[in-house]
Amino acid sequence: MEDNKAVNKLIDALESNDAKITFGLQTWQIEVIEKELERFGNREINAKYVKYIWEKLGKELAWCPFTLALYYFEYIDNKNKI
């Protein structure tokens, strides 16, 4: 039960300071990603599948590149289902 106390204390501290924690990609991050992908246009290789692009975006957005790519592809998949 010690773990619950620590989590509750953290939640209370966040709420008392009006801090917000969000999970997943934010709209502004998606815009940055799409702008970078558009910059490469219609080349022989689709930029979405280039490791360098995700490493660059990961540094820029302070995300692990692999995690960023996974969340972006999940976003694309969900967007296509609508």
C-alpha positions in Angstrom: 0.0 0.0 0.0 3.0 2.3 0.2 3.0 2.7 -3.6 -0.6 4.1 -3.4 0.4 6.7 -0.9 3.3 7.9 -3.1 1.0 8.1 -6.1 -1.7 9.9 -4.2 0.8 12.3 -2.9 2.1 13.0 -6.4 -1.4 13.5 -7.7 -2.2 15.9 -4.9 0.9 17.9 -5.6 0.2 18.1 -9.3 -3.4 19.2 -8.8 -2.5 21.8 -6.2 -0.1 23.3 -8.6 -2.5 23.2 -11.6 -0.1 20.9 -13.4 -1.4 18.9 -16.3 -0.1 15.6 -17.4 -1.0 14.4 -20.9 -0.3 11.1 -22.5 0.2 10.5 -26.2 0.8 13.0 -28.9 -0.4 16.6 -28.7 -1.9 18.4 -31.7 1.2 20.7 -31.9 3.5 17.7 -31.9 1.5 16.0 -34.8 1.8 19.3 -36.7 5.6 19.3 -36.2 5.9 15.7 -37.4 3.7 16.2 -40.4 5.5 19.4 -41.4 8.8 17.5 -41.2 7.4 14.6 -43.3 6.0 17.0 -45.9 9.4 18.6 -46.2 10.6 15.4 -47.8 7.7 15.3 -50.2 7.3 12.5 -52.8 10.7 10.9 -52.8 11.7 7.4 -53.6 11.5 6.4 -50.0 8.6 7.4 -47.8 10.0 9.6 -45.0 7.7 7.9 -42.4 9.9 4.9 -42.7 13.3 6.6 -42.4 15.1 6.1 -39.0 16.9 9.4 -39.3 13.6 11.4 -39.4 12.4 9.8 -36.2 15.7 10.4 -34.5 15.6 14.0 -35.5 12.0 14.5 -34.4 12.7 12.6 -31.2 15.4 15.1 -30.3 13.3 18.0 -31.3 10.2 16.9 -29.3 12.1 15.2 -26.4 10.7 11.8 -27.1 12.3 8.4 -27.6 12.3 8.2 -31.5 10.8 4.7 -31.5 8.1 5.6 -29.1 7.3 8.8 -31.1 7.0 6.8 -34.3 4.7 4.2 -32.7 2.4 6.9 -31.3 2.4 8.7 -34.7 1.5 5.5 -36.5 -1.2 4.7 -34.0 -2.6 8.2 -34.6 -2.6 7.6 -38.3 -4.3 4.3 -37.9 -7.0 5.8 -35.7 -7.4 8.7 -38.0 -8.0 6.4 -41.0 -10.6 4.4 -39.1 -12.9 7.5 -38.8 
